[in-house]
């Protein structure tokens, strides 16, 4: 088992842990942070897989996913700032 395979496995475990945090957390900002961390881990997994297999197309996929993830996080954060709970 190579170093890249071990790193991919460790990142998968970390992604699962943060995925559970997304589902279980009640605070919306913590959920957004966990979503951001999961997406960063997935990008790292794709890059490491590209290095492992030698297929450079996956690097393009990682770049596109990183850009879409960044825009998605900004849009979600902006939406969450504007969305207020009704005052009682």
N, C-alpha and C positions, 0 to 999 in steps of 0.2 A: 504494500500500500504506500503510495507516494505522499509527499508532503501536501501537494495540491488536493488530493483526495481527502486527506485529513482535515484540511482547512474548509473544504466544501461541506463536509459532514458537520464540523463545528458551527459553520454559518447556518446550516439547516436547523440545527438544534436551537440556536439563538433566534432564528426566525419563528420557530414554533413557539418559543417562550413569549416573544413579543406579540405573536398572534393571539395567544391566550390572554395576554394583558389587554389587547384591543377588545376582546369579547367580554372580559370580566370587569373592566374599569368603568366607573360611573362618571368620572371627571372628563369632560370633553377635550380639554387641552392635553391631558395625559394620553388619551386615545389618539389624538393627532400626532403626538410625539412618537408613540409606539408605531403608528402607521408609517411615519417617516423613517424610523429605524428599520422596519421590515423591508421597506422599499430599498433602502441602502444596502441591506444584506442581500437582497435578491440581485441587485446590480453587481455586487461583489461575486456572488455565486456564478452569474453569467460570465463575468470576466475570467474568473478562475477556470471555468469549464472551457472557455475559448483557448486559454493557455494550455490546458490539459490535452485538448483534442487537436489544436492547431488550426481550427476553423476560424478565420478572421471575421466572418459574417456576424458571429455572435458579439463581437466588439461593437459593430454598428448597432445591433439590437440593444446592447447595454447603453450606448450613448442616447439613443432615441428614448429608451425607457427612463433614463435619468432626467432628460428634459421634460418628458410628460409628467413624471413624478414631481419634479420641482414646481411646475405650473399647477399641478393638482393640489399640492400642499398650500401654495399661496392662495389659490381660489377657496379652498376649504377654510383656511384661517381667516380670510376676509369675510366669508359668509358667516363664520362663527362669531366674529366681532360684531357684525350687524344684527345677528339674531339674538334677541334679548328675551329672557323669560318674563312673562307678565307679572307686574307688581301686584301684591295683594294688599 
